[in-house]
Amino acid sequence: MIEQLLQLAQDRPLNSYSSTKGWSKAYYQLVKDMSPFERAIFGGFTCQQFSFAFMAGYQAALEHMFPTVAPNNLKALCVSEEKGGHPKAIQTTLINNQLNGLKTYITAGSEVEHLLVLCKTDEIVDSRPLLKMVHLPKSTDKMDLTDFELSFMKEVKHGKLSLKDTPISERQILDGDGFSAYTKPFRTLEDICVSAAYQAMLLRQAIECKWAEELRDQILLNIYTLKNLLSLPLLDPNTHILLAANEENFEQFLPNIESHIEKTASAPFKADWALNKKVIALGKKIKAARLSKARSRLFG
């Protein structure tokens, strides 16, 4: 892999993008024949903006989880609602092949071409409503995507999805439980792929700006570790413990990374990193709870 990345660094200069639409055209031209993890790595390696390194990892994770749903098109997982993303918080309904509800956080907003929507049905299983995942092309009738801007990752739109008697067909309903088969494992998958993508972005900086060899090699080791994690079951406690250890390892050498960024990176990269690095710390409470459960399951 490293030989391919070195060749890519020679052949493909770093570019900046102002919108997800502009970035995605170049991204899909590059990765269309690659595996999902390669998409995360090569997509991140060709970025100098955190927003699009994140998008490379996020889209790679979606390709991995939903390989038959509109390959090589921008997708978004639509889970979060006003009361959160826990199964008990899901109020969006799928009844009589119609969707009704509001999703409050859609990555890439109105630029997304296909949406995967978690909803509850009127079927009761084990005293709880059965959750399903539904595929909605952007062209679907009676749905509305409204964009809003975050204080970070400003190049990527984010949106709210309103559904009111939105009609679907049976073939748009994915097999399996919408939470346990898709939403829950996707959280782990997203962490792996997004981490790999932004670390590949940093690897490109390490190579081009001639960072200390030991630091460059440590980033590369972390990326290879993430690749190997994808061979493990996503809900296995081993996976969660090793992923947490990988993230802790990254945290240990992050001050060294930031020192090198300050000394060698371009002014735009420095500014982008300062604004968007907070993404790395998102979800720490959820990850800590996941790690605690994994440790308890393995070690008691």
Summary of the structure (lengths in Angstrom):
residues: 300
radius of gyration: 19.5
end to end distance: 38.5
largest distance: 60.3
contacts: 968
relative contact order: 0.13
helix: 54%
strand: 19%
